[in-house]
Amino acid sequence: MLAVNYTNLRDNMKAYMDRVTDDYETMIVTRKDNKNVVMLSEESYNNLMENAYIMGNKANYDWLMESKAQLERGSISVQNLVEAGADE
């Protein structure tokens, strides 16, 4: 995680934005009176929102945890995919 003050960010905006997007860094922009801001890439933000949605719904969370447990136990099966229309 990066921390940069507002003035430094303003003077080097492109370089910091590139680090946030290219290196998946999260950046805290420090400001007066502890009114800080967090900067992250759109991709990281979307991932965070998706995880919050999945983990926020008990049914989704339980299903995901059961799937994970099955994988860890080795309770998996391999299936051959059949193309649609292959039998026609």
C-alpha positions in Angstrom: 0.0 0.0 0.0 1.3 3.4 -1.0 0.8 6.6 1.0 1.4 10.0 -0.6 0.4 13.5 0.4 -1.9 15.5 -1.7 0.8 17.9 -3.1 3.1 15.1 -4.2 0.1 13.3 -5.8 -0.9 16.5 -7.7 2.7 17.0 -8.9 3.1 13.3 -10.1 -0.5 12.3 -10.9 0.2 10.2 -14.0 3.0 8.2 -12.3 0.9 7.4 -9.3 -2.2 6.5 -11.3 0.0 4.2 -13.4 1.2 2.5 -10.2 -2.3 2.1 -9.0 -3.6 0.6 -12.2 -0.5 -1.3 -13.5 0.8 -2.7 -10.2 -2.6 -3.1 -8.4 -1.4 -0.8 -5.7 -3.8 0.8 -3.2 -2.9 4.4 -2.4 -3.8 6.5 0.6 -3.7 10.2 -0.3 -3.0 12.0 3.0 -4.7 15.3 3.6 -5.0 17.9 6.4 -7.2 17.1 9.3 -7.1 13.3 8.6 -9.5 13.6 5.7 -7.6 11.0 3.7 -8.7 9.4 0.5 -8.0 5.9 -0.9 -7.3 5.5 -4.5 -7.6 2.1 -6.2 -8.0 0.9 -9.8 -11.5 0.3 -11.3 -10.6 -3.4 -11.6 -9.8 -3.6 -7.9 -12.9 -1.6 -7.0 -15.1 -3.9 -9.1 -13.5 -7.0 -7.5 -14.1 -5.5 -4.1 -17.7 -4.8 -4.8 -18.3 -8.3 -6.2 -16.7 -9.9 -3.1 -18.8 -7.7 -0.8 -21.9 -8.8 -2.7 -21.1 -12.5 -2.6 -20.0 -12.5 1.0 -23.0 -10.3 2.0 -25.5 -12.9 1.0 -25.6 -15.9 3.4 -26.9 -18.3 0.7 -24.1 -17.3 -1.7 -21.5 -17.4 1.0 -22.6 -20.9 2.2 -22.7 -22.2 -1.4 -19.2 -20.9 -2.0 -17.8 -22.3 1.2 -19.3 -25.7 0.5 -17.8 -25.7 -3.0 -14.4 -24.8 -1.5 -14.7 -27.6 1.1 -15.5 -30.1 -1.7 -12.5 -29.0 -3.7 -10.2 -29.3 -0.7 -11.6 -32.8 0.1 -11.0 -33.8 -3.5 -14.7 -34.3 -4.2 -14.5 -33.3 -7.8 -15.4 -34.9 -11.1 -14.1 -34.2 -14.6 -16.7 -33.9 -17.3 -16.3 -33.9 -21.1 -18.0 -31.0 -22.7 -20.2 -31.7 -25.7 -20.7 -29.0 -28.2 -24.2 -27.9 -28.9 -25.5 -29.3 -32.1 -22.8 -32.1 -32.2 -25.6 -34.8 -32.2 -27.5 -33.2 -35.1 
